[in-house]
């Protein structure tokens, strides 16, 4: 799956601070997703991001998740990730940042 969901948005607001990524998490999409997330996450003290629809992810995707953890810490928010793609989890493990992703997941 590449591109965005049927509504043209790569990050779908499911309500109550829950969001779903509806596109690949790569160099091509990370900047757009980050930009969109700034607006969508702003009003939530707790955010959950479901990645079950992500089929392809790379190091830019990992950088995005780490940026969200940094955002959550800076603004005293909570963030959790569901269904992290295996390839993204492997990159995090090789990069030795799995603990940082887990620390962001405090919900």
C-alpha positions as CSV (number, residue, x, y, z in Angstrom):
1,X,0.0,0.0,0.0
2,X,1.5,3.3,-0.9
3,X,0.0,6.8,-0.8
4,X,-2.8,7.7,1.5
5,X,-6.2,6.3,2.5
6,X,-9.3,6.9,0.4
7,X,-9.9,10.3,1.9
8,X,-6.4,11.4,0.8
9,X,-5.0,11.5,4.3
10,X,-2.1,9.3,5.4
11,X,-3.0,9.7,9.1
12,X,-6.7,9.0,9.9
13,X,-8.3,10.4,13.1
14,X,-10.3,7.6,14.6
15,X,-11.5,9.8,17.5
16,X,-10.6,10.0,21.2
17,X,-6.8,10.4,20.5
18,X,-6.6,7.3,18.4
19,X,-5.1,7.5,14.9
20,X,-4.3,5.0,12.1
21,X,-1.6,5.3,9.6
22,X,-3.0,4.4,6.2
23,X,0.1,4.5,4.0
24,X,3.7,3.3,3.8
25,X,6.0,4.9,6.4
26,X,9.0,5.9,4.2
27,X,11.1,8.8,3.1
28,X,8.3,9.7,0.7
29,X,5.6,10.0,3.3
30,X,7.2,10.9,6.6
31,X,7.3,14.7,6.1
32,X,3.6,14.8,5.1
33,X,2.6,12.6,8.1
34,X,4.7,14.7,10.5
35,X,3.1,17.9,9.3
36,X,-0.4,16.4,9.5
37,X,0.2,15.0,13.0
38,X,1.2,18.3,14.4
39,X,-2.4,19.5,13.8
40,X,-4.1,16.3,14.7
41,X,-2.2,15.5,17.9
42,X,-2.3,19.1,19.3
43,X,-5.5,18.7,21.3
44,X,-4.8,15.3,22.8
45,X,-3.0,14.5,26.1
46,X,-2.8,10.8,25.0
47,X,-2.3,9.6,21.5
48,X,-2.4,6.0,20.2
49,X,-1.1,5.3,16.6
50,X,-2.2,2.1,14.9
51,X,0.2,1.0,12.1
52,X,-1.6,-2.2,11.1
53,X,-2.2,-0.9,7.5
54,X,1.5,0.0,7.0
55,X,3.1,-2.5,4.6
56,X,6.4,-0.8,4.0
57,X,8.6,1.2,6.4
58,X,12.1,2.4,6.5
59,X,14.5,4.5,8.7
60,X,12.5,7.7,7.9
61,X,9.5,5.9,9.4
62,X,11.5,5.1,12.5
63,X,12.7,8.7,12.7
64,X,9.0,9.8,12.6
65,X,8.1,7.6,15.6
66,X,11.1,8.9,17.5
67,X,10.1,12.5,16.7
68,X,6.6,11.7,18.1
69,X,8.1,10.4,21.3
70,X,10.2,13.6,21.6
71,X,7.0,15.6,21.0
72,X,5.2,13.7,23.7
73,X,7.9,14.3,26.2
74,X,8.3,18.0,25.4
75,X,4.6,18.6,25.7
76,X,4.0,16.2,28.6
77,X,1.8,13.9,26.6
78,X,1.5,10.2,26.3
79,X,2.0,8.2,23.0
80,X,1.7,4.6,22.2
81,X,2.2,2.6,19.1
82,X,0.1,-0.4,18.1
83,X,1.0,-3.0,15.4
84,X,4.5,-1.7,14.6
85,X,5.6,-3.4,11.4
86,X,8.2,-6.1,11.8
87,X,10.6,-4.3,9.5
88,X,10.4,-1.1,11.5
89,X,10.8,-3.0,14.8
90,X,13.9,-4.6,13.3
91,X,15.4,-1.3,12.3
92,X,14.7,0.0,15.8
93,X,16.4,-3.0,17.3
94,X,19.5,-2.7,15.1
95,X,19.6,1.1,15.8
96,X,19.3,0.3,19.6
97,X,16.3,2.7,20.0
98,X,13.7,0.1,20.9
99,X,13.8,1.3,24.5
100,X,13.0,4.9,23.4
101,X,10.0,3.7,21.4
102,X,8.8,1.7,24.4
103,X,9.4,4.6,26.8
104,X,7.1,6.7,24.6
105,X,4.5,4.0,25.0
106,X,3.4,4.8,28.5
107,X,-0.3,4.2,28.1
